[in-house]
Amino acid sequence: MNKVKVSRIVSCFDGDTFRADIDTWPKLFGHKIPIRIRGIDCPERSSKDPDEQLTATNAHAFTKSTLINAKEVMLENVQRGKYFRLIADVFVDGQNLAEMLVRARLAKRLKY
């Protein structure tokens, strides 16, 4: 399972996590599945810091708009993470969504 095509974007939780349907998977595993974008971290909207809140709100809006307006959303290097989420490299119309968020200064790269 190296590449998976997302059928529908269901919702966007924050800048680095969203839910999607994957019709080629059984409903138990592919319906409203939470997906975390690999390699980045966006600020949380629940932060007490007003600057972080603003960045988090902008990251959420950016990710939501980008995913909803995409012609194609592909997941690569899919793994199971905690909280039953998928962790994946997310490509929107051929562009890496994590890199788009970092370039827009809405996310930071994670250090492993």
C-alpha positions as CSV (number, residue, x, y, z in Angstrom):
1,M,0.0,0.0,0.0
2,N,2.4,2.7,-1.2
3,K,-0.1,5.1,-2.8
4,V,-3.8,5.6,-2.0
5,K,-6.3,7.9,-3.7
6,V,-8.6,9.8,-1.4
7,S,-12.2,9.7,-2.6
8,R,-13.6,12.5,-0.5
9,I,-12.6,15.0,2.1
10,V,-15.0,14.7,5.0
11,S,-13.7,17.4,7.4
12,C,-10.6,19.2,8.4
13,F,-9.8,19.2,12.1
14,D,-6.8,21.5,12.1
15,G,-3.9,22.4,9.9
16,D,-2.3,19.0,10.0
17,T,-5.2,16.6,10.5
18,F,-8.3,15.9,8.4
19,R,-10.8,13.1,7.8
20,A,-11.4,11.5,4.5
21,D,-13.1,8.6,2.7
22,I,-11.2,6.0,0.8
23,D,-13.7,4.1,-1.3
24,T,-11.2,1.3,-2.3
25,W,-10.9,0.3,1.4
26,P,-13.5,-1.5,3.5
27,K,-15.9,0.9,5.2
28,L,-14.5,0.0,8.6
29,F,-11.1,1.3,7.7
30,G,-11.8,3.8,4.9
31,H,-14.8,5.7,6.0
32,K,-14.2,9.1,7.8
33,I,-10.7,7.9,8.5
34,P,-8.5,10.5,10.4
35,I,-5.3,11.4,8.5
36,R,-2.3,13.2,10.0
37,I,0.1,14.9,7.6
38,R,3.6,13.4,8.0
39,G,6.5,15.4,9.1
40,I,4.9,18.7,10.3
41,D,3.2,20.2,13.2
42,C,0.7,23.1,13.1
43,P,-0.1,25.2,16.1
44,E,-3.3,24.2,18.0
45,R,-6.3,26.5,17.9
46,S,-6.8,25.9,21.6
47,S,-3.5,27.6,22.4
48,K,-3.5,30.5,24.9
49,D,-1.0,32.4,22.8
50,P,-2.9,34.8,20.4
51,D,-0.2,34.6,17.8
52,E,-0.4,30.8,17.8
53,Q,-4.2,30.9,17.7
54,L,-4.0,33.1,14.6
55,T,-1.5,30.9,12.9
56,A,-3.5,27.8,13.8
57,T,-6.7,29.4,12.4
58,N,-4.8,30.3,9.2
59,A,-3.3,26.8,8.9
60,H,-6.7,25.2,9.3
61,A,-8.3,27.5,6.6
62,F,-5.3,26.8,4.3
63,T,-5.5,23.0,4.6
64,K,-9.3,22.9,4.4
65,S,-9.4,25.1,1.3
66,T,-6.5,23.3,-0.4
67,L,-8.1,19.9,0.2
68,I,-11.6,20.8,-0.7
69,N,-10.5,22.5,-4.0
70,A,-8.2,19.7,-5.0
71,K,-8.8,17.7,-8.1
72,E,-6.8,14.8,-6.6
73,V,-5.6,14.0,-3.1
74,M,-3.1,11.1,-2.8
75,L,-1.6,9.5,0.3
76,E,1.9,8.0,0.1
77,N,3.9,6.1,2.7
78,V,0.8,5.4,4.7
79,Q,1.3,4.1,8.2
80,R,-1.0,3.6,11.2
81,G,-0.4,6.1,14.0
82,K,-1.8,6.6,17.4
83,Y,-5.5,7.5,17.9
84,F,-6.3,5.1,15.0
85,R,-5.1,7.8,12.6
86,L,-3.2,7.3,9.4
87,I,0.1,9.1,9.0
88,A,0.9,9.9,5.4
89,D,2.7,12.1,3.0
90,V,-0.2,14.0,1.5
91,F,-0.1,15.2,-2.1
92,V,-2.6,17.7,-3.5
93,D,-2.7,17.8,-7.3
94,G,0.9,16.6,-7.2
95,Q,2.2,19.0,-4.6
96,N,3.3,18.0,-1.1
97,L,0.9,19.6,1.4
98,A,3.4,19.5,4.2
99,E,5.8,21.5,2.2
100,M,3.1,24.0,1.1
101,L,2.2,24.6,4.8
102,V,5.9,25.0,5.8
103,R,6.5,27.5,2.9
104,A,3.5,29.5,4.0
105,R,4.9,29.5,7.6
106,L,1.8,27.8,8.9
107,A,3.7,24.6,10.1
108,K,7.0,23.6,11.4
109,R,8.9,20.5,10.3
110,L,9.1,17.8,13.0
111,K,12.6,16.7,14.1
112,Y,12.8,12.9,14.4
